[in-house]
Amino acid sequence: MQPENSPLGSKLEELAAVIPARETPTKSNSDSYAESPVFAVPSTIEEEVPQAEPAESDDGSVRTVEAAPIQTGAAPKKKRSVIWEWVETIVIALILALILRTFVVQPYEVHLSSMVPTLTEGDFILVSKLAYKLGAAQRGDVVVFIPPNGSDRDYVKRVIGLPGETIDIQDGQVKINGTPLVEPYAKGQTTGGRYNHLEIPKGMVFCMGDNRLNSSDSRNFGPVSISAMEGKTILLFWPFLHFKWTL
């Protein structure tokens, strides 16, 4: 015997038929979602490197084929040629040497023996070309100059008399304005020549070699113009055993 339906039960069944059952939501791969953003560092960009993929060989076996990496950015510049860098260095060095030789200092090789014992044949000296552009000649300076006798070779001698002074050579003794000159560098007795008694003109100096018995100098061709001076010797640098500064 089936129970009779009550009026309340009938109403509930009617309501259940009208209202559909609510489905339980399920997460789908296509759902949108919000996430706190992560700020990337702009200075570094990485790209995904393709992974190796298996490939089938002729005999049916499977082998791994490495994928080529993706190259990013500009191709690296080629390194400069080492030879070209050496050429640049040598050229710059030559230019600097030329500038120094022309305007600052110049090396000379000594020939003959008129400056013995101070300088001997084969010595190499360094001459300052700025000495008489920046200052005046001093007694005792060892100088290189263009001689007034027409020689095509530069002479190296020592300054003995200065502009405006009177020089006398008597009995093997050099006198400046009547006062005997002490010359520890001189070798041999100083003999007279064409110019034994002379007032040295302005802008000129009287030069002699230290080897007084074997030197062609101002005793023979007269005073030397300061404008003809190549410079003042500041260093004897070769041979090394002769090395010394201002002579």
PAFIVO-699184 format. One line per field, with one value per residue: z, y, x of N, C-alpha, C in turn; residue in three letters. Coordinates in nm, 2 decimals, decimal comma, padded with zeros to 4 digits. Atoms other than C-alpha are relative to their C-alpha. Example, Ala and Ser with C-alpha at 12.3 -4.5 7.8 and 13.67 -1.06 7.14 Angstrom:
REM PAFIVO-699184
n_pz = [00,00	00,00] .
n_py = [-00,12	-00,11] .
n_px = [00,09	-00,09] .
ca_pz = [00,78	00,71] .
ca_py = [-00,45	-00,11] .
ca_px = [01,23	01,37] .
c_pz = [00,00	00,08] .
c_py = [00,12	00,11] .
c_px = [00,09	-00,08] .
aa = [ALA	SER] .
//
This chain:
REM PAFIVO-699184
n_pz = [00,00	00,02	-00,08	00,08	00,00	-00,07	00,08	-00,01	00,09	00,14	00,03	00,00	00,13	00,10	00,00	00,04	00,14	00,06	-00,02	00,04	-00,09	00,02	00,03	-00,07	00,10	00,01	00,06	00,14	00,04	00,07	-00,09	-00,01	-00,14	-00,03	-00,08	-00,02	00,11	-00,03	00,08	00,06	00,01	00,15	00,06	00,04	00,07	00,03	00,09	-00,03	00,09	00,05	-00,05	00,10	00,04	00,05	00,14	00,03	00,10	00,11	-00,05	-00,09	-00,14	-00,03	-00,04	-00,04	00,08	-00,07	00,08	00,00	-00,09	00,07	-00,02	-00,03	-00,01	00,12	00,00	-00,07	00,09	00,01	-00,06	00,09	00,03	-00,09	00,08	00,02	-00,13	00,00	00,10	-00,06	-00,11	00,06	00,07	-00,11	-00,05	00,09	00,01	-00,13	00,00	00,09	-00,07	-00,10	00,07	00,07	-00,09	-00,14	-00,01	00,12	-00,02	00,10	-00,02	00,00	00,09	-00,02	-00,14	-00,05	-00,13	-00,10	-00,05	-00,04	00,09	00,08	00,13	-00,01	-00,10	00,05	-00,09	00,02	00,00	-00,02	00,10	-00,06	-00,10	00,03	00,03	-00,13	-00,09	00,06	-00,01	-00,12	00,02	-00,04	00,08	00,12	00,10	00,14	00,08	00,14	00,00	00,11	00,10	00,12	-00,01	00,01	-00,12	-00,13	-00,09	-00,14	-00,07	-00,13	-00,01	-00,09	-00,02	00,02	00,07	-00,07	-00,07	00,08	-00,02	00,04	-00,02	-00,02	-00,07	-00,03	-00,10	00,04	-00,10	00,03	-00,06	-00,07	-00,11	00,04	-00,01	-00,05	00,09	-00,04	00,10	00,11	00,02	00,07	-00,01	00,09	00,09	00,07	00,15	00,07	-00,09	-00,13	-00,09	00,07	-00,07	00,06	00,03	-00,06	00,07	00,04	-00,10	00,04	-00,03	00,03	-00,03	-00,12	00,04	00,05	00,11	00,12	00,01	00,08	-00,07	00,02	00,02	00,14	00,08	-00,06	-00,08	00,06	-00,03	-00,08	00,08	00,07	-00,10	00,01	-00,14	-00,11	-00,03	-00,14	-00,04	00,07	-00,03	00,05	-00,07	-00,13	-00,10	00,01	-00,03	-00,09	00,03	00,05	00,01] .
n_py = [-00,12	-00,12	-00,11	-00,11	-00,13	-00,11	-00,13	-00,07	00,07	-00,03	-00,14	00,01	00,06	-00,10	-00,10	00,07	00,01	-00,13	-00,05	00,11	00,03	-00,08	00,08	-00,04	-00,05	00,07	-00,08	00,02	-00,05	-00,12	-00,10	-00,11	-00,02	-00,12	00,03	-00,12	-00,01	00,01	-00,10	00,06	-00,09	-00,02	00,01	00,13	00,07	00,13	00,07	00,15	00,08	00,12	00,13	00,11	00,08	00,13	00,02	00,14	00,02	00,09	00,14	00,01	-00,04	-00,14	-00,08	-00,13	-00,10	-00,13	-00,12	-00,11	-00,11	-00,12	-00,10	-00,13	-00,12	-00,02	00,08	-00,07	-00,06	00,07	-00,06	-00,07	00,08	-00,03	-00,07	-00,14	-00,07	-00,02	-00,11	-00,13	-00,04	-00,04	-00,12	-00,10	-00,01	-00,07	-00,14	-00,06	-00,01	-00,11	-00,12	-00,02	-00,03	-00,13	-00,12	00,02	00,06	00,07	00,07	-00,02	00,08	-00,08	00,04	-00,06	-00,01	-00,13	-00,02	00,09	00,13	-00,01	00,08	00,07	00,04	00,11	-00,03	-00,06	-00,11	-00,05	-00,15	-00,07	-00,10	-00,11	-00,07	-00,14	-00,06	-00,03	-00,06	-00,05	00,09	-00,02	00,04	00,14	00,09	00,07	-00,04	00,05	-00,12	00,00	-00,08	-00,10	00,02	00,06	00,15	00,05	00,09	-00,07	00,01	00,00	-00,08	-00,06	-00,15	-00,05	-00,14	-00,05	-00,13	-00,12	00,02	00,00	00,12	00,00	00,13	-00,04	00,09	00,12	-00,03	-00,08	-00,11	-00,07	-00,14	-00,02	00,10	00,14	00,09	00,13	00,09	00,14	00,09	-00,01	00,09	-00,06	-00,15	-00,08	-00,08	-00,11	00,01	-00,13	-00,09	00,01	-00,11	-00,03	-00,04	00,09	-00,08	00,04	00,11	00,10	00,06	00,05	00,14	00,08	00,14	00,03	00,05	-00,13	00,02	00,07	-00,05	-00,11	-00,07	-00,14	-00,06	00,00	-00,06	-00,11	00,02	00,07	-00,06	00,08	00,05	00,12	00,11	00,10	00,02	00,02	00,14	00,02	00,14	00,10	00,12	00,12	00,13	-00,01	-00,02	-00,14	-00,07	-00,11	-00,11	-00,12	00,01] .
n_px = [00,09	-00,07	00,05	00,06	-00,08	00,06	-00,01	-00,14	-00,09	00,02	-00,05	-00,15	-00,03	00,02	-00,11	-00,13	00,00	-00,02	-00,14	-00,10	-00,11	-00,12	-00,12	-00,12	-00,10	-00,12	-00,11	-00,04	-00,12	00,02	00,04	-00,09	-00,03	-00,08	-00,11	-00,09	-00,10	-00,14	-00,07	-00,12	-00,12	-00,01	-00,13	-00,03	00,11	-00,04	00,09	00,00	-00,08	00,08	-00,04	-00,03	00,12	-00,04	00,02	-00,01	-00,10	00,03	00,02	00,12	-00,03	00,03	-00,12	00,03	-00,05	-00,02	00,05	-00,10	00,04	00,04	-00,10	00,06	-00,09	-00,09	-00,12	-00,11	-00,10	-00,13	-00,12	-00,10	-00,12	-00,11	-00,10	00,05	-00,02	-00,14	-00,03	00,04	-00,10	-00,13	00,02	00,01	-00,14	-00,09	00,04	-00,05	-00,15	-00,03	00,03	-00,10	-00,13	00,00	00,02	-00,03	-00,13	-00,05	-00,13	-00,11	-00,12	-00,13	-00,11	-00,14	-00,05	-00,03	00,06	-00,06	00,05	00,15	00,07	-00,09	00,06	00,10	00,10	00,13	00,05	00,13	-00,01	00,12	00,02	00,08	-00,08	-00,03	00,12	00,06	-00,10	-00,12	-00,12	-00,08	-00,14	-00,02	00,10	-00,05	00,10	-00,01	00,03	-00,04	-00,11	00,00	-00,11	00,06	00,00	00,14	00,02	00,02	-00,11	00,02	-00,11	00,04	00,01	-00,11	00,02	00,14	00,01	-00,05	-00,13	-00,13	-00,07	-00,14	-00,08	-00,14	-00,09	00,07	00,10	00,11	00,04	00,12	-00,01	-00,13	-00,01	-00,02	00,11	-00,03	00,06	-00,03	00,04	-00,09	-00,11	-00,11	-00,02	00,08	-00,07	00,07	00,03	00,03	00,08	-00,06	00,05	00,13	00,12	00,11	00,12	00,13	00,06	-00,09	-00,08	-00,13	00,00	-00,12	00,00	-00,08	-00,13	-00,05	-00,10	00,06	00,14	00,03	00,10	00,01	-00,14	-00,03	00,11	00,07	00,12	00,12	00,13	00,10	00,10	-00,05	-00,01	00,10	00,04	-00,10	-00,01	00,05	-00,02	-00,08	00,08	-00,06	00,01	00,06	-00,10	-00,03	00,12	-00,01	00,09	-00,06	-00,15] .
ca_pz = [00,00	-00,11	00,12	00,02	-00,09	00,15	00,03	00,16	-00,02	-00,34	-00,32	-00,25	-00,56	-00,77	-00,66	-00,72	-01,07	-01,14	-00,99	-01,17	-00,98	-00,93	-01,09	-00,90	-01,09	-01,22	-01,31	-01,68	-01,86	-02,04	-01,72	-01,69	-01,37	-01,22	-01,08	-00,93	-01,21	-01,19	-01,31	-01,55	-01,55	-01,89	-01,93	-01,97	-02,23	-02,25	-02,52	-02,48	-02,63	-02,84	-02,68	-02,85	-03,04	-03,11	-03,47	-03,62	-03,81	-04,12	-03,91	-03,70	-03,39	-03,23	-03,20	-03,05	-03,27	-03,11	-03,21	-03,31	-03,05	-03,14	-03,18	-03,04	-03,07	-03,32	-03,42	-03,22	-03,39	-03,52	-03,32	-03,46	-03,63	-03,40	-03,69	-03,75	-03,38	-03,41	-03,72	-03,54	-03,24	-03,46	-03,66	-03,34	-03,20	-03,51	-03,52	-03,15	-03,21	-03,51	-03,30	-03,02	-03,26	-03,44	-03,14	-02,82	-02,82	-03,08	-03,05	-03,21	-03,25	-03,17	-03,44	-03,41	-03,09	-03,04	-02,72	-02,55	-02,26	-02,21	-02,52	-02,72	-03,08	-03,10	-02,80	-02,84	-02,68	-02,63	-02,72	-02,59	-02,87	-02,63	-02,42	-02,60	-02,69	-02,33	-02,18	-02,24	-02,31	-02,01	-01,99	-01,98	-02,19	-02,44	-02,75	-03,10	-03,37	-03,74	-03,78	-03,97	-04,17	-04,43	-04,31	-04,38	-04,04	-03,70	-03,45	-03,08	-02,86	-02,52	-02,46	-02,32	-02,37	-02,36	-02,54	-02,45	-02,28	-02,39	-02,43	-02,44	-02,49	-02,36	-02,27	-02,28	-02,05	-02,13	-01,97	-01,96	-01,91	-01,79	-01,53	-01,58	-01,65	-01,45	-01,69	-01,53	-01,84	-02,08	-02,22	-02,32	-02,34	-02,50	-02,80	-02,97	-03,32	-03,54	-03,27	-02,97	-02,83	-02,91	-02,77	-02,83	-03,02	-02,89	-02,98	-03,02	-02,81	-02,82	-02,84	-02,81	-02,80	-02,47	-02,66	-02,71	-02,93	-03,17	-03,22	-03,49	-03,31	-03,25	-03,24	-03,61	-03,74	-03,48	-03,25	-03,32	-03,35	-03,09	-03,36	-03,52	-03,21	-03,26	-02,88	-02,55	-02,47	-02,16	-02,16	-02,27	-02,30	-02,49	-02,44	-02,11	-01,92	-02,03	-01,91	-01,75	-01,73	-01,81	-01,92] .
ca_py = [00,00	00,33	00,62	00,90	01,22	01,50	01,85	01,97	01,69	01,77	02,14	02,04	01,81	02,09	02,33	02,07	02,03	02,40	02,48	02,29	02,13	02,36	02,22	02,22	02,44	02,27	02,43	02,46	02,51	02,80	02,99	03,34	03,44	03,74	03,72	03,97	04,09	04,00	04,28	04,14	04,28	04,46	04,42	04,05	03,86	03,49	03,28	02,92	02,68	02,41	02,07	01,77	01,57	01,19	01,09	00,75	00,62	00,39	00,07	00,16	00,26	00,60	00,85	01,19	01,49	01,81	02,12	02,42	02,70	03,02	03,30	03,64	03,99	04,12	03,91	03,98	04,21	04,06	04,12	04,38	04,23	04,21	04,31	04,63	04,72	04,68	04,90	05,17	05,16	05,18	05,47	05,67	05,60	05,73	06,05	06,12	06,05	06,29	06,56	06,51	06,51	06,82	07,04	06,89	06,66	06,50	06,23	06,27	06,05	06,20	06,17	06,24	06,35	06,72	06,68	06,42	06,34	06,46	06,29	06,02	05,89	05,67	05,83	05,91	06,23	06,37	06,74	06,97	07,18	07,40	07,51	07,83	07,90	07,91	08,04	08,19	08,01	07,96	07,92	07,55	07,43	07,16	07,26	07,13	07,40	07,47	07,60	07,93	07,78	07,63	07,27	07,05	06,87	06,99	07,06	06,98	07,22	07,39	07,75	07,94	08,31	08,49	08,79	09,12	08,95	08,99	08,67	08,64	08,34	08,40	08,15	07,86	08,03	08,15	08,48	08,63	09,00	08,97	08,69	08,34	08,08	07,76	07,47	07,12	06,97	07,08	06,85	06,99	07,35	07,60	07,75	08,07	08,11	08,37	08,51	08,55	08,88	08,94	09,12	08,87	09,04	09,04	08,73	08,52	08,29	08,17	07,79	07,55	07,18	07,02	06,86	07,19	07,05	06,88	07,10	07,33	07,59	07,96	08,02	07,94	08,05	08,31	08,34	08,13	08,28	08,16	08,13	07,86	07,65	07,32	07,28	07,20	06,85	06,72	06,35	06,10	05,78	05,54	05,34	05,27	05,27	05,64	05,73	06,08	06,38	06,74	06,76] .
ca_px = [00,00	00,15	00,14	-00,08	00,09	00,04	-00,03	00,32	00,50	00,33	00,43	00,80	00,80	00,66	00,93	01,21	01,09	01,10	01,45	01,73	02,01	02,31	02,63	02,95	03,21	03,51	03,85	03,92	04,24	04,08	03,99	04,14	04,32	04,50	04,85	05,09	05,32	05,69	05,92	06,19	06,54	06,57	06,94	06,93	06,72	06,73	06,57	06,46	06,71	06,54	06,56	06,71	06,45	06,47	06,51	06,48	06,78	06,79	06,81	06,50	06,69	06,63	06,91	06,92	06,96	07,10	06,91	07,13	07,13	06,96	07,22	07,11	07,26	07,52	07,81	08,13	08,38	08,70	09,01	09,25	09,55	09,85	10,07	09,86	09,89	10,27	10,28	10,08	10,32	10,63	10,49	10,39	10,74	10,91	10,70	10,78	11,15	11,15	10,99	11,23	11,53	11,42	11,32	11,44	11,74	11,97	12,24	12,58	12,88	13,22	13,49	13,87	14,04	14,02	13,81	14,03	14,03	13,66	13,53	13,70	13,64	13,33	13,16	12,79	12,65	12,31	12,27	12,00	11,86	11,66	11,96	12,04	11,68	11,58	11,91	12,25	12,58	12,80	13,18	13,27	12,97	13,06	12,87	12,80	12,80	12,83	13,18	13,25	13,53	13,29	13,32	13,02	13,06	12,94	13,22	13,22	13,42	13,41	13,30	13,60	13,52	13,18	13,04	13,21	13,51	13,87	14,06	14,44	14,67	15,02	15,29	15,05	14,80	14,45	14,35	14,00	14,00	14,36	14,28	14,43	14,17	14,18	14,12	14,13	13,98	14,26	14,52	14,86	14,98	14,75	14,92	14,83	14,69	14,56	14,33	14,56	14,42	14,05	13,75	13,46	13,17	12,82	12,63	12,94	13,16	13,52	13,55	13,84	13,90	14,02	14,31	14,49	14,77	14,53	14,23	14,11	13,90	13,84	14,22	14,21	13,87	13,76	13,46	13,14	12,80	12,55	12,30	12,52	12,50	12,32	12,30	12,47	12,60	12,41	12,49	12,76	12,55	12,77	12,99	12,82	13,15	13,20	12,85	12,83	12,60	12,68	13,05] .
c_pz = [00,00	00,08	-00,08	00,00	00,07	-00,08	00,01	-00,09	-00,14	-00,04	-00,01	-00,13	-00,11	-00,01	-00,05	-00,15	-00,08	00,01	-00,04	00,10	-00,03	-00,02	00,07	-00,10	00,00	-00,07	-00,14	-00,04	-00,07	00,09	00,00	00,15	00,01	00,09	00,01	-00,10	00,06	-00,09	-00,05	00,00	-00,15	-00,06	-00,05	-00,07	-00,03	-00,09	00,03	-00,11	-00,04	00,06	-00,11	-00,03	-00,05	-00,15	-00,03	-00,11	-00,10	00,05	00,10	00,14	00,01	00,05	00,03	-00,09	00,08	-00,08	00,01	00,09	-00,08	00,04	00,01	-00,01	-00,13	00,01	00,06	-00,11	00,00	00,07	-00,10	-00,02	00,09	-00,08	-00,02	00,12	00,01	-00,09	00,06	00,11	-00,05	-00,06	00,10	00,06	-00,09	-00,01	00,13	00,00	-00,10	00,06	00,10	-00,06	-00,06	00,10	00,14	00,02	-00,12	00,04	-00,10	00,04	-00,02	-00,09	00,04	00,15	00,06	00,14	00,11	00,11	00,03	-00,09	-00,09	-00,13	00,02	00,12	-00,06	00,11	-00,03	00,01	00,01	-00,10	00,05	00,09	-00,03	-00,06	00,13	00,10	-00,07	00,01	00,12	-00,03	00,05	-00,07	-00,11	-00,10	-00,14	-00,09	-00,14	-00,01	-00,11	-00,10	-00,13	00,00	00,00	00,12	00,12	00,08	00,14	00,07	00,13	-00,01	00,10	00,03	-00,04	-00,06	00,08	00,08	-00,09	00,04	-00,05	00,02	00,00	00,08	00,05	00,10	-00,06	00,10	-00,05	00,07	00,09	00,11	-00,06	00,02	00,05	-00,09	00,03	-00,11	-00,12	00,00	-00,08	00,02	-00,11	-00,08	-00,06	-00,14	-00,06	00,09	00,14	00,10	-00,07	00,10	-00,07	-00,03	00,07	-00,08	-00,05	00,12	-00,06	00,05	-00,03	00,04	00,13	-00,03	-00,07	-00,11	-00,12	-00,02	-00,09	00,06	-00,02	-00,01	-00,14	-00,08	00,07	00,09	-00,08	00,04	00,08	-00,08	-00,08	00,09	-00,03	00,14	00,09	00,03	00,15	00,05	-00,10	00,03	-00,05	-00,05	00,15	00,11	00,00	00,05	00,10	-00,04	-00,04	00,01	00,05] .
c_py = [00,12	00,11	00,11	00,13	00,10	00,12	00,06	-00,07	00,03	00,14	-00,01	-00,06	00,10	00,10	-00,06	-00,01	00,13	00,05	-00,11	-00,01	00,09	-00,08	00,05	00,04	-00,08	00,09	-00,04	00,06	00,14	00,12	00,12	00,03	00,12	-00,05	00,12	00,00	-00,01	00,09	-00,06	00,10	00,03	-00,02	-00,14	-00,07	-00,14	-00,07	-00,15	-00,07	-00,12	-00,13	-00,10	-00,09	-00,14	-00,01	-00,15	-00,02	-00,11	-00,14	-00,01	00,04	00,15	00,06	00,14	00,10	00,13	00,11	00,11	00,11	00,12	00,11	00,13	00,11	00,00	-00,09	00,07	00,05	-00,08	00,07	00,07	-00,08	00,05	00,07	00,15	00,08	00,03	00,11	00,14	00,05	00,05	00,14	00,12	00,02	00,08	00,15	00,07	00,02	00,11	00,14	00,03	00,04	00,14	00,12	-00,01	-00,05	-00,08	-00,07	00,03	-00,10	00,08	-00,07	00,07	00,03	00,14	00,03	-00,10	00,08	00,00	-00,09	-00,07	-00,05	-00,12	00,02	00,05	00,09	00,04	00,15	00,06	00,11	00,12	00,09	00,15	00,08	00,05	00,07	00,04	-00,10	00,04	-00,06	-00,15	-00,09	-00,07	00,00	-00,07	00,12	-00,02	00,10	00,11	-00,01	-00,07	-00,15	-00,05	-00,10	00,09	-00,02	-00,01	00,06	00,05	00,15	00,05	00,15	00,04	00,13	00,12	-00,02	00,01	-00,13	00,02	-00,13	00,03	-00,11	-00,13	00,02	00,08	00,10	00,06	00,13	00,02	-00,10	-00,14	-00,09	-00,14	-00,10	-00,15	-00,10	00,00	-00,10	00,07	00,15	00,07	00,09	00,10	-00,03	00,13	00,10	-00,02	00,11	00,05	00,04	-00,07	00,09	-00,05	-00,11	-00,11	-00,05	-00,05	-00,14	-00,06	-00,14	-00,02	-00,05	00,11	-00,01	-00,06	00,04	00,12	00,07	00,15	00,07	00,01	00,07	00,11	-00,05	-00,07	00,07	-00,09	-00,06	-00,12	-00,12	-00,10	-00,03	-00,03	-00,15	-00,02	-00,14	-00,07	-00,13	-00,13	00,02	00,02	00,03	00,15	00,09	00,12	00,11	00,12	00,00	00,12] .
c_px = [00,09	-00,05	-00,06	00,09	-00,07	00,01	00,14	00,09	-00,02	00,06	00,16	00,04	-00,01	00,12	00,13	00,00	00,02	00,14	00,09	00,11	00,12	00,12	00,12	00,11	00,12	00,10	00,03	00,13	-00,01	-00,04	00,11	00,03	00,10	00,11	00,09	00,11	00,14	00,08	00,13	00,11	00,03	00,13	00,04	-00,12	00,05	-00,11	00,01	00,08	-00,08	00,06	00,03	-00,12	00,05	-00,03	00,03	00,10	-00,05	-00,03	-00,12	00,03	-00,02	00,13	-00,04	00,07	00,00	-00,05	00,11	-00,05	-00,04	00,10	-00,08	00,10	00,09	00,12	00,12	00,10	00,13	00,11	00,09	00,12	00,11	00,11	-00,03	00,03	00,15	00,04	-00,04	00,10	00,13	-00,01	-00,01	00,14	00,09	-00,04	00,05	00,15	00,04	-00,02	00,10	00,14	00,01	00,00	00,05	00,14	00,04	00,13	00,10	00,11	00,12	00,10	00,13	00,02	00,02	-00,06	00,05	00,06	-00,15	-00,08	00,11	-00,07	-00,09	-00,10	-00,13	-00,05	-00,14	00,00	-00,14	-00,01	-00,08	00,09	00,02	-00,12	-00,07	00,10	00,13	00,11	00,08	00,14	00,01	-00,10	00,07	-00,12	00,03	-00,05	00,05	00,12	00,00	00,10	-00,05	-00,01	-00,15	-00,03	-00,01	00,13	-00,05	00,12	-00,05	00,00	00,11	-00,03	-00,15	-00,01	00,04	00,12	00,12	00,08	00,15	00,06	00,14	00,07	-00,08	-00,12	-00,11	-00,04	-00,13	00,00	00,12	00,01	00,02	-00,12	00,04	-00,08	00,04	-00,03	00,10	00,11	00,11	00,00	-00,08	00,09	-00,08	-00,03	-00,02	-00,07	00,06	-00,05	-00,13	-00,11	-00,12	-00,12	-00,12	-00,07	00,09	00,08	00,13	00,01	00,13	-00,02	00,08	00,14	00,07	00,10	-00,05	-00,14	-00,01	-00,12	00,00	00,14	00,03	-00,11	-00,08	-00,12	-00,12	-00,13	-00,09	-00,11	00,04	00,01	-00,12	-00,06	00,11	00,00	-00,05	00,03	00,10	-00,06	00,06	00,14	-00,05	00,11	00,05	-00,12	00,02	-00,09	00,08	00,15	00,06] .
aa = [MET	GLN	PRO	GLU	ASN	SER	PRO	LEU	GLY	SER	LYS	LEU	GLU	GLU	LEU	ALA	ALA	VAL	ILE	PRO	ALA	ARG	GLU	THR	PRO	THR	LYS	SER	ASN	SER	ASP	SER	TYR	ALA	GLU	SER	PRO	VAL	PHE	ALA	VAL	PRO	SER	THR	ILE	GLU	GLU	GLU	VAL	PRO	GLN	ALA	GLU	PRO	ALA	GLU	SER	ASP	ASP	GLY	SER	VAL	ARG	THR	VAL	GLU	ALA	ALA	PRO	ILE	GLN	THR	GLY	ALA	ALA	PRO	LYS	LYS	LYS	ARG	SER	VAL	ILE	TRP	GLU	TRP	VAL	GLU	THR	ILE	VAL	ILE	ALA	LEU	ILE	LEU	ALA	LEU	ILE	LEU	ARG	THR	PHE	VAL	VAL	GLN	PRO	TYR	GLU	VAL	HIS	LEU	SER	SER	MET	VAL	PRO	THR	LEU	THR	GLU	GLY	ASP	PHE	ILE	LEU	VAL	SER	LYS	LEU	ALA	TYR	LYS	LEU	GLY	ALA	ALA	GLN	ARG	GLY	ASP	VAL	VAL	VAL	PHE	ILE	PRO	PRO	ASN	GLY	SER	ASP	ARG	ASP	TYR	VAL	LYS	ARG	VAL	ILE	GLY	LEU	PRO	GLY	GLU	THR	ILE	ASP	ILE	GLN	ASP	GLY	GLN	VAL	LYS	ILE	ASN	GLY	THR	PRO	LEU	VAL	GLU	PRO	TYR	ALA	LYS	GLY	GLN	THR	THR	GLY	GLY	ARG	TYR	ASN	HIS	LEU	GLU	ILE	PRO	LYS	GLY	MET	VAL	PHE	CYS	MET	GLY	ASP	ASN	ARG	LEU	ASN	SER	SER	ASP	SER	ARG	ASN	PHE	GLY	PRO	VAL	SER	ILE	SER	ALA	MET	GLU	GLY	LYS	THR	ILE	LEU	LEU	PHE	TRP	PRO	PHE	LEU	HIS	PHE	LYS	TRP	THR	LEU] .
//
